[in-house]
Amino acid sequence: MARRWGLALLSVACGAIIAAIKFGQGAPGGAAVLLSIFVVLAILTSPLAFPRGVPAAEAVAGGRPIVYWRPGCPYCLRLRARLGPEASRLQWVDIWKDPEGAAVVRGFADGNETVPTVVFGGEGFVNPDPQWVRERLQTL
């Protein structure tokens, strides 16, 4: 659990420290802006930015395309953002929460836990271009 939220909590803590320093220097407006920026960064790097995750076994049984991801991954965030509402058409498996999902990713990525790994019909694609994923979803 701490591993999944670590980067987000670190962002908020750093933002709070920097905002406190700015506030102490007599710049409450700057402190509020900086704290807001760090909170947004924390949300983007947390599991909250992604659709509700499912266990790998449930995702495979669901029959829909699967995205294996982890919190804090900029490439996963890029894929999620570029897919927009289409992201809900995919099953999302957090490999830090699901060891079985991490094993699947290692199988497709030569033993590495490289994410995002997208699986269409049993065929895995490591860090695919978001536009390619979107086009592939249109054909389903």
DSSP file (Angstrom, degrees, kcal/mol; ACC not computed):
  #  RESIDUE AA STRUCTURE BP1 BP2  ACC     N-H-->O    O-->H-N    N-H-->O    O-->H-N    TCO  KAPPA ALPHA  PHI   PSI    X-CA   Y-CA   Z-CA
    1    1 A M     >        0   0    0      0, 0.0     4,-1.5     0, 0.0     5,-0.2   0.000 360.0 360.0 360.0 -47.6    0.0    0.0    0.0
    2    2 A A  H  >  +     0   0    0      1,-0.2     4,-1.3     2,-0.2     7,-0.2   0.870 360.0  56.1 -63.6 -35.3    2.7    2.5    0.9
    3    3 A R  H  4 S+     0   0    0      1,-0.2     4,-0.4     2,-0.2    -1,-0.2   0.888 106.7  49.3 -63.4 -39.2    4.6    1.7   -2.2
    4    4 A R  H  4 S+     0   0    0      1,-0.2    -1,-0.2    -3,-0.2     4,-0.2   0.822 122.3  32.5 -70.2 -31.7    1.6    2.5   -4.4
    5    5 A W  H  X S+     0   0    0     -4,-1.5     4,-2.7     1,-0.1     5,-0.3   0.424  91.0 100.5-104.6  -1.6    1.0    5.9   -2.7
    6    6 A G  H  X S+     0   0    0     -4,-1.3     4,-2.5     1,-0.2     5,-0.2   0.894  83.1  44.8 -55.7 -50.1    4.7    6.7   -1.9
    7    7 A L  H  > S+     0   0    0     -4,-0.4     4,-2.1     1,-0.2    -1,-0.2   0.885 114.6  49.6 -65.3 -38.6    5.3    9.2   -4.7
    8    8 A A  H  > S+     0   0    0     37,-0.3     4,-2.1    -4,-0.2    -2,-0.2   0.923 112.4  47.0 -65.9 -44.0    2.0   10.9   -4.1
    9    9 A L  H  X S+     0   0    0     -4,-2.7     4,-2.5     1,-0.2    -2,-0.2   0.887 111.0  52.2 -65.5 -38.3    2.6   11.3   -0.4
   10   10 A L  H  X S+     0   0    0     -4,-2.5     4,-2.7    -5,-0.3     5,-0.2   0.896 108.0  52.2 -63.1 -40.3    6.2   12.5   -1.1
   11   11 A S  H  X S+     0   0    0     -4,-2.1     4,-2.4     2,-0.2    -2,-0.2   0.919 111.4  45.8 -61.7 -44.6    4.8   15.2   -3.4
   12   12 A V  H  X S+     0   0    0     -4,-2.1     4,-2.5     2,-0.2    -2,-0.2   0.912 113.1  50.1 -66.3 -41.9    2.3   16.4   -0.9
   13   13 A A  H  X S+     0   0    0     -4,-2.5     4,-2.3     2,-0.2    -2,-0.2   0.932 112.7  45.9 -62.9 -45.6    5.0   16.5    1.9
   14   14 A C  H  X S+     0   0    0     -4,-2.7     4,-2.7     1,-0.2     5,-0.2   0.913 112.9  51.0 -62.9 -42.4    7.4   18.4   -0.3
   15   15 A G  H  X S+     0   0    0     -4,-2.4     4,-2.6    -5,-0.2    -2,-0.2   0.895 109.8  50.0 -61.5 -40.9    4.7   20.8   -1.3
   16   16 A A  H  X S+     0   0    0     -4,-2.5     4,-2.3     2,-0.2    -1,-0.2   0.907 112.0  47.5 -65.7 -41.2    3.7   21.4    2.3
   17   17 A I  H  X S+     0   0    0     -4,-2.3     4,-2.1     2,-0.2    -2,-0.2   0.943 115.1  44.6 -64.8 -47.9    7.3   22.1    3.3
   18   18 A I  H  X S+     0   0    0     -4,-2.7     4,-2.4     1,-0.2    -2,-0.2   0.901 113.7  50.5 -64.7 -40.4    7.9   24.5    0.4
   19   19 A A  H  X S+     0   0    0     -4,-2.6     4,-2.8    -5,-0.2    -1,-0.2   0.891 108.8  52.2 -64.5 -39.1    4.5   26.2    1.0
   20   20 A A  H  X S+     0   0    0     -4,-2.3     4,-2.5     2,-0.2    -1,-0.2   0.901 109.8  49.0 -63.6 -40.3    5.4   26.6    4.7
   21   21 A I  H  X S+     0   0    0     -4,-2.1     4,-1.4     2,-0.2    -2,-0.2   0.942 112.9  46.9 -63.2 -47.4    8.7   28.3    3.8
   22   22 A K  H  <>S+     0   0    0     -4,-2.4     5,-2.2     1,-0.2     3,-0.2   0.905 112.1  50.6 -60.9 -42.0    7.0   30.6    1.3
   23   23 A F  H ><5S+     0   0    0     -4,-2.8     3,-1.7     1,-0.2    -1,-0.2   0.913 108.5  52.2 -62.7 -42.3    4.3   31.4    3.9
   24   24 A G  H 3<5S+     0   0    0     -4,-2.5    -1,-0.2     1,-0.3    -2,-0.2   0.773 104.0  57.7 -63.7 -26.8    7.0   32.2    6.5
   25   25 A Q  T 3<5S-     0   0    0     -4,-1.4    -1,-0.3    -3,-0.2    -2,-0.2   0.409 126.1-102.0 -84.0   1.8    8.6   34.5    4.0
   26   26 A G  T < 5S+     0   0    0     -3,-1.7    -3,-0.2    -4,-0.1     3,-0.1   0.749  89.1 117.5  86.6  24.9    5.4   36.5    3.8
   27   27 A A     >< +     0   0    0     -5,-2.2     4,-2.2     1,-0.1     5,-0.2  -0.623  23.2 159.5-123.0  72.7    4.1   35.2    0.5
   28   28 A P  H  > S+     0   0    0      0, 0.0     4,-2.2     0, 0.0     5,-0.1   0.844  76.5  54.2 -65.2 -32.2    0.8   33.4    1.3
   29   29 A G  H  > S+     0   0    0      2,-0.2     4,-2.2     1,-0.2     5,-0.2   0.935 110.3  45.6 -65.4 -45.6   -0.4   33.6   -2.3
   30   30 A G  H  > S+     0   0    0      1,-0.2     4,-2.6     2,-0.2     5,-0.2   0.874 111.3  54.0 -63.5 -37.5    2.7   32.0   -3.6
   31   31 A A  H  X S+     0   0    0     -4,-2.2     4,-2.6     1,-0.2    -1,-0.2   0.916 109.0  48.1 -62.3 -43.2    2.5   29.3   -0.9
   32   32 A A  H  X S+     0   0    0     -4,-2.2     4,-2.2     2,-0.2    -2,-0.2   0.902 112.3  48.8 -65.3 -40.7   -1.1   28.5   -1.9
   33   33 A V  H  X S+     0   0    0     -4,-2.2     4,-2.2     2,-0.2    -2,-0.2   0.939 113.4  46.4 -64.5 -46.7   -0.1   28.3   -5.6
   34   34 A L  H  X S+     0   0    0     -4,-2.6     4,-2.3     1,-0.2    -2,-0.2   0.922 112.3  50.0 -63.2 -43.8    2.8   26.0   -4.9
   35   35 A L  H  X S+     0   0    0     -4,-2.6     4,-2.1     1,-0.2    -1,-0.2   0.907 110.0  51.7 -61.5 -40.5    0.9   23.8   -2.6
   36   36 A S  H  X S+     0   0    0     -4,-2.2     4,-2.3     2,-0.2    -1,-0.2   0.906 108.5  51.0 -61.2 -42.3   -1.9   23.5   -5.2
   37   37 A I  H  X S+     0   0    0     -4,-2.2     4,-2.3     1,-0.2    -1,-0.2   0.923 111.3  47.4 -61.8 -44.5    0.7   22.5   -7.9
   38   38 A F  H  X S+     0   0    0     -4,-2.3     4,-2.2     2,-0.2    -1,-0.2   0.851 110.2  52.4 -68.4 -33.3    2.1   19.8   -5.6
   39   39 A V  H  X S+     0   0    0     -4,-2.1     4,-2.3     2,-0.2    -1,-0.2   0.913 109.9  48.5 -67.4 -42.0   -1.4   18.4   -4.8
   40   40 A V  H  X S+     0   0    0     -4,-2.3     4,-2.4     2,-0.2    -2,-0.2   0.924 111.3  50.7 -62.3 -43.7   -2.2   18.1   -8.5
   41   41 A L  H  X S+     0   0    0     -4,-2.3     4,-1.7     1,-0.2    -2,-0.2   0.899 109.2  51.9 -59.2 -40.8    1.1   16.4   -9.0
   42   42 A A  H  < S+     0   0    0     -4,-2.2     4,-0.4     1,-0.2    -1,-0.2   0.908 109.5  48.6 -63.3 -42.1    0.3   14.0   -6.2
   43   43 A I  H >< S+     0   0    0     -4,-2.3     3,-0.9     1,-0.2     6,-0.5   0.914 110.7  51.1 -64.5 -41.9   -3.1   13.2   -7.7
   44   44 A L  H 3< S+     0   0    0     -4,-2.4    28,-0.2     1,-0.2    -1,-0.2   0.814 113.6  43.9 -66.4 -29.9   -1.6   12.5  -11.1
   45   45 A T  T 3< S+     0   0    0     -4,-1.7   -37,-0.3    -5,-0.2    -1,-0.2   0.390 102.9  84.6 -96.0   4.0    1.0   10.1   -9.7
   46   46 A S  S X  S-     0   0    0     -3,-0.9     3,-1.3    -4,-0.4    26,-0.2  -0.513  94.7-103.6 -98.4 169.6   -1.4    8.3   -7.4
   47   47 A P  G >  S+     0   0    0      0, 0.0     3,-1.5     0, 0.0     6,-0.1   0.644 109.4  81.4 -64.3 -13.2   -3.7    5.4   -8.2
   48   48 A L  G 3  S+     0   0    0      1,-0.3    -4,-0.1    -5,-0.1    -5,-0.1   0.749  80.2  64.5 -65.1 -23.5   -6.6    7.9   -8.3
   49   49 A A  G <  S+     0   0    0     -3,-1.3    -1,-0.3    -6,-0.5    -5,-0.1   0.523  97.4  68.9 -78.1  -3.8   -5.8    9.0  -11.9
   50   50 A F  S <  S-     0   0    0     -3,-1.5     3,-0.1    -4,-0.1    27,-0.0  -0.802  91.8 -96.0-117.6 154.7   -6.6    5.5  -13.2
   51   51 A P        -     0   0    0      0, 0.0    -1,-0.1     0, 0.0    -2,-0.1  -0.206  66.6 -68.8 -59.5 160.2   -9.8    3.5  -13.6
   52   52 A R        -     0   0    0      1,-0.1    40,-0.5    -4,-0.1     2,-0.1  -0.289  60.1-128.1 -54.4 126.6  -10.6    1.1  -10.8
   53   53 A G        -     0   0    0     -3,-0.1    40,-0.2    38,-0.1    -1,-0.1  -0.372  20.6-159.0 -77.7 157.0   -8.1   -1.7  -10.9
   54   54 A V        -     0   0    0     38,-2.3    40,-0.2    -2,-0.1    44,-0.1  -0.926  29.9 -93.0-129.5 156.3   -8.9   -5.4  -11.0
   55   55 A P     >  -     0   0    0      0, 0.0     4,-2.4     0, 0.0     3,-0.2  -0.356  38.5-114.8 -64.9 152.1   -6.9   -8.5  -10.1
   56   56 A A  H  > S+     0   0    0      1,-0.2     4,-2.5     2,-0.2     5,-0.2   0.888 115.2  53.7 -57.5 -42.1   -5.0  -10.1  -13.1
   57   57 A A  H  > S+     0   0    0      1,-0.2     4,-1.9     2,-0.2    -1,-0.2   0.900 110.8  46.3 -62.0 -40.2   -7.1  -13.3  -12.9
   58   58 A E  H  > S+     0   0    0     -3,-0.2     4,-1.5     2,-0.2    -1,-0.2   0.881 111.3  52.5 -68.5 -38.3  -10.3  -11.3  -13.1
   59   59 A A  H  X S+     0   0    0     -4,-2.4     4,-0.8     2,-0.2     5,-0.4   0.918 110.0  47.5 -64.0 -44.1   -9.0   -9.2  -16.0
   60   60 A V  H >< S+     0   0    0     -4,-2.5     3,-0.8     1,-0.2    -1,-0.2   0.904 112.3  49.6 -64.7 -40.7   -8.0  -12.2  -18.0
   61   61 A A  H 3< S+     0   0    0     -4,-1.9    -1,-0.2    -5,-0.2    -2,-0.2   0.779 100.4  66.8 -68.8 -25.5  -11.4  -13.8  -17.4
   62   62 A G  H 3< S-     0   0    0     -4,-1.5    -1,-0.2    -5,-0.1    -2,-0.2   0.760  94.1-141.8 -69.2 -24.7  -13.2  -10.6  -18.4
   63   63 A G    <<  +     0   0    0     -4,-0.8    58,-0.2    -3,-0.8    -3,-0.1   0.379  59.5 118.3  82.2  -6.1  -12.0  -10.9  -22.0
   64   64 A R  S    S-     0   0    0     -5,-0.4    -1,-0.3     1,-0.1    26,-0.1  -0.495  78.5 -80.5 -87.5 163.1  -11.4   -7.2  -22.6
   65   65 A P        -     0   0    0      0, 0.0    26,-3.0     0, 0.0     2,-0.4  -0.297  50.7-140.8 -59.4 149.9   -8.0   -5.8  -23.4
   66   66 A I  E     -aB  91 119A   0     53,-2.1    53,-3.0    24,-0.2     2,-0.5  -0.924  13.5-160.0-121.5 139.2   -5.8   -5.4  -20.3
   67   67 A V  E     -aB  92 118A   0     24,-3.2    26,-2.9    -2,-0.4     2,-0.5  -0.983   8.8-157.1-115.5 121.0   -3.3   -2.6  -19.3
   68   68 A Y  E     +aB  93 117A   0     49,-3.0    49,-1.9    -2,-0.5     2,-0.2  -0.874  32.0 153.3 -94.4 126.3   -0.7   -3.6  -16.7
   69   69 A W  E     -a   94   0A   0     24,-2.6    26,-3.1    -2,-0.5    27,-0.4  -0.817  32.7-144.3-142.8 175.6    0.5   -0.4  -15.0
   70   70 A R    >   -     0   0    0     -2,-0.2     3,-1.5    24,-0.2     6,-0.2  -0.987  34.4 -95.1-146.8 148.2    1.9    1.0  -11.7
   71   71 A P  T 3  S+     0   0    0      0, 0.0   -25,-0.1     0, 0.0   -26,-0.1  -0.304 107.4  25.9 -61.0 143.8    1.5    4.2   -9.8
   72   72 A G  T 3  S+     0   0    0      1,-0.3   -26,-0.1   -28,-0.2   -27,-0.1   0.338  82.6 134.4  87.0  -6.7    4.0    6.9  -10.6
   73   73 A C    <>  -     0   0    0     -3,-1.5     4,-2.2     1,-0.2    -1,-0.3  -0.663  44.0-158.0 -79.1 117.2    4.8    5.7  -14.0
   74   74 A P  H  > S+     0   0    0      0, 0.0     4,-2.2     0, 0.0    -1,-0.2   0.830  92.7  53.3 -66.1 -30.1    4.9    8.6  -16.4
   75   75 A Y  H  > S+     0   0    0      2,-0.2     4,-2.2    40,-0.2     5,-0.1   0.864 108.8  49.3 -72.5 -34.9    4.3    6.4  -19.5
   76   76 A C  H  > S+     0   0    0      2,-0.2     4,-2.8     1,-0.2    -1,-0.2   0.909 111.7  49.2 -66.8 -42.1    1.2    4.9  -17.8
   77   77 A L  H  X S+     0   0    0     -4,-2.2     4,-2.7     2,-0.2    -2,-0.2   0.897 110.1  51.3 -63.5 -40.5   -0.1    8.3  -17.0
   78   78 A R  H  X S+     0   0    0     -4,-2.2     4,-2.6     2,-0.2     5,-0.2   0.927 111.6  47.3 -62.2 -44.9    0.5    9.4  -20.6
   79   79 A L  H  X S+     0   0    0     -4,-2.2     4,-1.9     2,-0.2    -2,-0.2   0.938 113.2  48.4 -61.6 -46.6   -1.4    6.4  -21.9
   80   80 A R  H  X S+     0   0    0     -4,-2.8     4,-1.3     1,-0.2     7,-0.2   0.918 114.1  46.1 -60.6 -44.4   -4.3    7.0  -19.4
   81   81 A A  H  < S+     0   0    0     -4,-2.7    -1,-0.2     1,-0.2    -2,-0.2   0.904 112.8  48.6 -67.1 -41.8   -4.5   10.7  -20.3
   82   82 A R  H  < S+     0   0    0     -4,-2.6    -1,-0.2     1,-0.2    -2,-0.2   0.783 109.1  53.5 -72.0 -26.4   -4.3   10.1  -24.1
   83   83 A L  H >< S+     0   0    0     -4,-1.9     3,-1.8    -5,-0.2    -1,-0.2   0.801  82.5 173.7 -77.0 -27.6   -7.0    7.5  -24.0
   84   84 A G  G ><  -     0   0    0     -4,-1.3     3,-1.7     1,-0.3     4,-0.2  -0.313  69.5  -5.0  57.4-134.0   -9.4    9.7  -22.1
   85   85 A P  G >  S+     0   0    0      0, 0.0     3,-1.4     0, 0.0    -1,-0.3   0.735 126.2  73.1 -64.9 -21.1  -12.9    8.2  -21.7
   86   86 A E  G X  S+     0   0    0     -3,-1.8     3,-2.0     1,-0.3     4,-0.2   0.714  77.1  80.4 -64.3 -18.8  -11.8    5.2  -23.9
   87   87 A A  G X  S+     0   0    0     -3,-1.7     3,-1.5     1,-0.3    -1,-0.3   0.791  80.2  65.9 -59.9 -27.6   -9.7    4.0  -20.9
   88   88 A S  G <  S+     0   0    0     -3,-1.4    -1,-0.3     1,-0.3    -2,-0.2   0.642  88.2  67.6 -71.3 -12.2  -12.8    2.6  -19.3
   89   89 A R  G <  S+     0   0    0     -3,-2.0     2,-0.3    -4,-0.2    -1,-0.3   0.564  95.6  70.8 -80.5  -8.1  -13.0    0.0  -22.1
   90   90 A L  S <  S-     0   0    0     -3,-1.5     2,-0.5    -4,-0.2   -24,-0.2  -0.740  83.8-121.8-107.2 154.8   -9.8   -1.6  -20.8
   91   91 A Q  E     -a   66   0A   0    -26,-3.0   -24,-3.2    -2,-0.3     2,-0.5  -0.839  28.7-150.1 -90.1 133.1   -9.1   -3.6  -17.7
   92   92 A W  E     -a   67   0A   0    -40,-0.5   -38,-2.3    -2,-0.5     2,-0.5  -0.928  12.3-171.7-112.0 123.4   -6.4   -2.0  -15.6
   93   93 A V  E     -a   68   0A   0    -26,-2.9   -24,-2.6    -2,-0.5     2,-0.7  -0.963  16.3-145.1-118.5 118.8   -4.2   -4.1  -13.4
   94   94 A D  E >>  -a   69   0A   0     -2,-0.5     4,-1.7   -40,-0.2     3,-0.9  -0.728   7.3-158.9 -81.4 112.9   -1.8   -2.5  -10.9
   95   95 A I  T 34 S+     0   0    0    -26,-3.1     7,-0.3    -2,-0.7   -25,-0.2   0.707  90.2  57.9 -71.9 -18.0    1.3   -4.6  -10.9
   96   96 A W  T 34 S+     0   0    0    -27,-0.4    -1,-0.3     1,-0.2   -92,-0.1   0.720 113.4  39.6 -79.6 -20.6    2.4   -3.3   -7.5
   97   97 A K  T <4 S+     0   0    0     -3,-0.9    -2,-0.2     1,-0.2    -1,-0.2   0.698 119.0  47.8 -95.4 -24.3   -0.9   -4.5   -6.0
   98   98 A D     X  -     0   0    0     -4,-1.7     4,-1.8     1,-0.1     3,-0.4  -0.904  57.8-170.1-126.9 102.4   -1.1   -7.8   -7.9
   99   99 A P  H  > S+     0   0    0      0, 0.0     4,-1.9     0, 0.0    -1,-0.1   0.821  91.3  58.3 -60.6 -30.8    2.0  -10.1   -8.0
  100  100 A E  H  > S+     0   0    0      2,-0.2     4,-1.8     1,-0.2     5,-0.1   0.894 105.6  49.6 -65.2 -39.1    0.3  -12.2  -10.6
  101  101 A G  H  > S+     0   0    0     -3,-0.4     4,-2.2     2,-0.2    -1,-0.2   0.891 108.1  53.2 -64.9 -40.0    0.0   -9.2  -12.9
  102  102 A A  H  X S+     0   0    0     -4,-1.8     4,-2.3    -7,-0.3    -2,-0.2   0.881 107.4  52.3 -62.6 -37.5    3.7   -8.4  -12.3
  103  103 A A  H  X S+     0   0    0     -4,-1.9     4,-1.7     2,-0.2    -1,-0.2   0.885 107.1  52.0 -66.0 -38.4    4.5  -11.9  -13.4
  104  104 A V  H  X S+     0   0    0     -4,-1.8     4,-1.4     2,-0.2    -2,-0.2   0.930 109.8  49.2 -62.4 -44.7    2.5  -11.5  -16.6
  105  105 A V  H  X S+     0   0    0     -4,-2.2     4,-2.2     1,-0.2     3,-0.4   0.914 108.1  53.2 -62.3 -43.3    4.4   -8.3  -17.4
  106  106 A R  H  <>S+     0   0    0     -4,-2.3     5,-3.2     1,-0.2     6,-0.3   0.853 105.5  56.4 -60.8 -32.9    7.7  -10.0  -16.8
  107  107 A G  H  <5S+     0   0    0     -4,-1.7     3,-0.4     1,-0.2    -1,-0.2   0.858 114.7  36.6 -66.1 -35.4    6.7  -12.7  -19.3
  108  108 A F  H  <5S+     0   0    0     -4,-1.4    -2,-0.2    -3,-0.4    -1,-0.2   0.733 117.3  52.0 -86.8 -23.9    6.1  -10.1  -22.0
  109  109 A A  T ><5S-     0   0    0     -4,-2.2     3,-1.8     3,-0.4    -1,-0.2  -0.133 116.0 -98.8-111.5  36.5    9.0   -7.8  -21.1
  110  110 A D  T 3 5S-     0   0    0     -3,-0.4    -3,-0.2     1,-0.3    -4,-0.1   0.858  88.1 -44.3  53.2  42.0   11.9  -10.2  -21.0
  111  111 A G  T 3 <S+     0   0    0     -5,-3.2    -1,-0.3     1,-0.3     2,-0.2   0.399 115.5 113.8  87.5  -3.1   11.9  -10.5  -17.2
  112  112 A N  S <  S-     0   0    0     -3,-1.8     2,-0.6    -6,-0.3    -3,-0.4  -0.632  70.4-128.5 -98.1 159.0   11.4   -6.8  -16.6
  113  113 A E        +     0   0    0     -2,-0.2     2,-0.5    -3,-0.1    -7,-0.1  -0.461  46.1 164.4-100.8  59.2    8.4   -5.1  -15.1
  114  114 A T        -     0   0    0     -2,-0.6    13,-0.2    -9,-0.2    -6,-0.1  -0.671  27.3-127.6 -82.9 122.3    8.2   -2.5  -17.9
  115  115 A V  S    S+     0   0    0     -2,-0.5   -40,-0.2     1,-0.1   -39,-0.2  -0.899  76.1  44.6-126.8 156.6    4.8   -0.8  -17.9
  116  116 A P        +     0   0    0      0, 0.0    11,-3.7     0, 0.0     2,-0.5   0.455  66.4 173.1 -76.5 143.9    2.5    0.0  -19.4
  117  117 A T  E     -BC  68 126A   0    -49,-1.9   -49,-3.0     9,-0.2     2,-0.4  -0.988  13.9-160.4-116.3 122.5    2.1   -3.4  -21.0
  118  118 A V  E     -BC  67 125A   0      7,-2.8     7,-2.6    -2,-0.5     2,-0.5  -0.880   0.7-158.4-108.8 133.1   -1.1   -3.7  -23.0
  119  119 A V  E     -BC  66 124A   0    -53,-3.0   -53,-2.1    -2,-0.4     2,-0.5  -0.950  10.1-179.2-117.3 120.6   -2.5   -7.1  -23.8
  120  120 A F  E >  S- C   0 123A   0      3,-2.4     3,-2.0    -2,-0.5   -56,-0.1  -0.976  76.8 -22.1-115.1 117.0   -4.9   -7.6  -26.8
  121  121 A G  T 3  S-     0   0    0     -2,-0.5    -1,-0.1     1,-0.3     3,-0.1   0.841 127.5 -48.7  55.1  39.0   -6.2  -11.1  -27.2
  122  122 A G  T 3  S+     0   0    0      1,-0.2     2,-0.6   -62,-0.0    -1,-0.3   0.372 114.3 114.5  84.8  -5.1   -3.3  -12.7  -25.4
  123  123 A E  E <   -C  120   0A   0     -3,-2.0    -3,-2.4     2,-0.0     2,-0.3  -0.888  56.4-146.2-103.4 123.6   -0.6  -10.7  -27.3
  124  124 A G  E     -C  119   0A   0     -2,-0.6     2,-0.4    -5,-0.2    -5,-0.2  -0.662  12.1-167.5 -95.4 143.7    1.4   -8.3  -25.2
  125  125 A F  E     -C  118   0A   0     -7,-2.6    -7,-2.8    -2,-0.3     2,-0.5  -0.983  16.1-141.8-129.8 118.4    2.7   -4.9  -26.2
  126  126 A V  E    S-C  117   0A   0     -2,-0.4    -9,-0.2     1,-0.3   -11,-0.1  -0.698  77.0 -19.2 -87.5 124.6    5.3   -3.2  -24.0
  127  127 A N  S    S-     0   0    0    -11,-3.7    -1,-0.3    -2,-0.5   -10,-0.1   0.909  86.3-170.3  47.2  57.5    4.9    0.6  -23.8
  128  128 A P        -     0   0    0      0, 0.0    -1,-0.1     0, 0.0    -3,-0.0  -0.316  32.9 -89.3 -73.7 160.3    2.8    1.0  -27.0
  129  129 A D     >  -     0   0    0      1,-0.1     4,-2.0     2,-0.0     3,-0.4  -0.508  33.2-132.3 -66.0 131.1    2.0    4.3  -28.5
  130  130 A P  H  > S+     0   0    0      0, 0.0     4,-2.5     0, 0.0     5,-0.2   0.854 106.6  54.9 -56.8 -36.1   -1.2    5.6  -27.0
  131  131 A Q  H  > S+     0   0    0      1,-0.2     4,-2.6     2,-0.2     5,-0.2   0.897 106.3  51.5 -64.8 -38.6   -2.6    6.5  -30.5
  132  132 A W  H  > S+     0   0    0     -3,-0.4     4,-2.5     2,-0.2    -1,-0.2   0.910 110.2  49.1 -62.9 -42.5   -2.0    2.9  -31.6
  133  133 A V  H  X S+     0   0    0     -4,-2.0     4,-2.3     2,-0.2    -2,-0.2   0.930 111.0  49.9 -62.8 -44.6   -3.9    1.6  -28.5
  134  134 A R  H  X S+     0   0    0     -4,-2.5     4,-1.5     1,-0.2    -2,-0.2   0.926 112.0  47.5 -59.9 -45.4   -6.8    4.0  -29.2
  135  135 A E  H  X S+     0   0    0     -4,-2.6     4,-0.9     1,-0.2    -1,-0.2   0.899 110.9  51.9 -62.9 -40.2   -6.9    2.9  -32.9
  136  136 A R  H  < S+     0   0    0     -4,-2.5     3,-0.5     1,-0.2     4,-0.4   0.869 106.5  53.7 -65.2 -36.2   -6.8   -0.8  -31.8
  137  137 A L  H >< S+     0   0    0     -4,-2.3     3,-1.1     1,-0.2    -1,-0.2   0.847 101.5  60.2 -65.8 -32.9   -9.7   -0.2  -29.4
  138  138 A Q  H 3< S+     0   0    0     -4,-1.5    -1,-0.2     1,-0.3    -2,-0.2   0.802 100.6  55.1 -65.2 -28.2  -11.8    1.3  -32.3
  139  139 A T  T 3<        0   0    0     -4,-0.9    -1,-0.3    -3,-0.5    -2,-0.2   0.593 360.0 360.0 -82.4  -9.1  -11.5   -2.0  -34.2
  140  140 A L    <         0   0    0     -3,-1.1    -1,-0.2    -4,-0.4    -2,-0.2   0.467 360.0 360.0 -84.9 360.0  -13.0   -4.0  -31.2
